[in-house]
Amino acid sequence: MAKKIPFHLNIRTLILLATLVIAAALGAYLYAEYLGAQKTLANLQKVYQMDQADDLTADLNLQSSNVWQFLTDASLTQNQASIDQDGKTAFDKALSDLDQLQKSDSKRNPVYSAYRTHLKSFWDVGVRMKSAYRLSKKSGDAVMAQFDEAGQQIQDDLTSLNTSFQKARLVLKEKLLSAQASAAFWQEILGALVVILMLAVGFWVAGRLTRALNEEIKSLKTLASKEGDLTVRLKTTSNDELGEMALWFNAFLEKLQAILSGIRDTTFKSRRLGEHLASAATESAEVVSQISSSVSKMRNEVVHLNLDIAGATSSVEQIMASIKSLAAQVNQQFQSIEKSSASIEQIMASVSSVAKIAESRASGMTKIVELIRGGSQKVTSTNNIIQEISHAADDMMQMVDIINNISAQTNLLAINASIEAAHAGESGKGFAVVAGEIRKLAEGTSVNANRIGSSLKTTLGRVALALKAGQESGEALGVISTEVDSFSQALAEVSSSMGELSQAGGEILTSIETLVHTSESVRSASEEMSTGTQEILKAFHGIKSVASVNQEEIHTIVANTEKMNTVSLRVSAFGNQNRYNNSILAMELEQFNLGASGVDEKAAAQIGIDWSDVLSVGISSMDGEHKELFKRINALLVALLGGSSGSSVKDLLKAVREYAQFHFGDEEKLQQKYNYPKYTQHKELHNAFLVELDKIGRRLEAEGFNTSILILIQDKVVQWLLEHIARVDKDYGNFITSLPA
């Protein structure tokens, strides 16, 4: 850093002095303007008062004319209202205007007083003029002459007053123009002086600053002409702000040189790691490509396997359907056999019953035959009796005919007797009565004989029917007897056949029992086959489901492998791009002269993280603990990426957890000591990190070390701590270092 030069005015003081000089000049100029404005304002005030006086004088002239007019009208018209109202109003207004003029312009009070006297005299004469005209025209004309003379006096006073106002206005206008001209002259003089002074001060300040800036520009040109040589520093030639700026710019160059040196070293490491990354990405892409090819072949095999399993499952399902159909048929056959067995048993029971009935009825049939034969004989006897009854009935019909003939002859004799009795007269009345009774008896006998005849005819008809029925019954009994003999013989044959049928039925029952046992065995076997086939089908379905899941998983693996292949290719491309970018960045940094580099080429290619002063929080104790924490994190990261055993990773993770808890405690005490406002949030972040570490530890115990845990530790431990130190801890460091000592 350059040594300080002798004392000079700094830029701030220089600009302040120039500003004060310019401000003083402007103040003088503004004060002169103020004085001129005050004079102008006073003159303008006088002009305003003169304008008011003109207005009042004009109104006074108007009111005087009104008084003249109203008083003249009142004298001619003898209208008292013109005097008391209109004339009086105009007179009072004229006096009011006169009072205002006297208040605003006391210099002309004598003129105003004379006018007031003349106005009152004018009023008095005008009032008397009305009374004079009422007395006589001559008296009125005399008073009007006085009135006109007084009015002319008022007009003369007003003319004199207006002339005085015009003269005063002209004098005031000349003064105002003279004052404005004088003010404009001095404004030009002062303005020119102010401009000259400002230019002089400006040139002086510009020259002062330009000389200093030219020196700085020369230094900057020298810095720029060295092709980014950050070892060059600006020369300080003044002890003002420009000199201080040069000092701080040199400090900035030193900081920039340190930062770019760090970037150069980091770029060198990144370049080496980028080369390894590109190589590893290429190998990874090749391996993933091989895996993708193998998985594709496996996918094809799985597809064929799924087709075979589907075919086998379909065949088993068909077998299962056939077995179910066979089992149903066996069950149906078994049920039919059971029903047949029951039916045959019922038939056998019926056959036995029929045999017994046939045997019992065979003995009864003989009796029936004998009864039928006896019945046939009785029917024959009955038919003979009916024939005899029929002959007797015929005889009775002949007897009825005889009775009817006798009755007819008797009736004829009675009629003849009646006729003869009628011929006999009185002597024949008794005989007529007898003849009448005989006639009645003959008629009654004829009626009864007819009834008997009718009954006999009916009886003969029925006897004929009974005879016919008896003959038919005899014939039927003959037929029945013949059929009963045949039935008896048939019943004997049935009884014999039933015995044979009963014996055959027993043999059938024995065969059916054997068939039942066989069907039961077949049914049991079919059920066992169905159960076994169901288990086989279930197993095939399970295999099919597993095969389907496997196929889906294989598809997923193929898709993921394709994605991995794409990602690997992208990683390889990114690795090459990263290597290219690092090379370009290294070449860009080589354009700067940053001094010698202290990076070991062997260490540059090693895995791990290094402490950088960029992460410093500005508190040495905390930076020391952060460095120790970085060492432990670096050891954990090297173990993770170097493929160490799970137990080694557990121990290193435990060491990071223990030291993190210790460090968090110190940080929280420090924050409490200085009343850090974000202490609560900071502590919550610490607690959440420790909880996350415990979860990772438990998962490591349960699952062992794997890639998922590796990524989790890198993300939740290494990256979190780096971000926490670089951002969150920086905040409390800035807060504490900004506090007054």
Secondary structure, DSSP 8 states (H G I E B T S, - for coil): ----------HHHHHHHHHHHHHHHHHHHHHHHHHHHHHHHHHHHHHHHHHHHHHHHHHHHHHHHHHHHHHHHHHHHT-HHIIIIIIHHHHHHHHHHHHHHHHH-GGGHHHHHHHHHHHHHHHHHHHHHHHHHHH-HHHHHHHHHHHHHHHHHHHHHHHHHHHHHHHHHHHHHHHHHHHHHHHHHHHHHHHHHHHHHHHHHHHHHHHHHHHHHHHHHHHHHHHHTTSSBTT-------SSHHHHHHHHHHHHHHHHHHHHHHHHHHHHHHHHHHHHHHHHHHHHHHHHHHHHHHHHHHHHHHHHHHHHHHHHHHHHHHHHHHHHHHHHHHHHHHHHHHHHHHHHHHHHHHHHHHHHHHHHHHHHHHHHHHHHHHHHHHHHHHHHHHHHHHHHHHHHHHHHHHHHHHHHHHHHHHHHHHHHHHHHGGGGHHHHHHHHHHHHHHHHHHHHHHHHHHHHHHHHHHHHHHHHHHHHHHHHHHHHHHHHHHHHHHHHHHHHHHHHHHHHHHHHHHHHHHHHHHHHHHHHHHHHHHHHHHHHHHHHHHHHHHHHHHHHHHHHHHHHHHHHHHHHHHHHHHHHHHHHHHHHHHHHHHTSB-------HHHHTSS-----GGG--S-HHHHHHHHHHHHHHHHHHHHHHTT--HHHHHHHHHHHHHHHHHHHHHHHHHHHHTT-TTHHHHHHHHHHHHHHHHHHHHHHHHH-S-HHHHHHHIIIIIIHHHHIIIIIIHHHHHHHHTS--
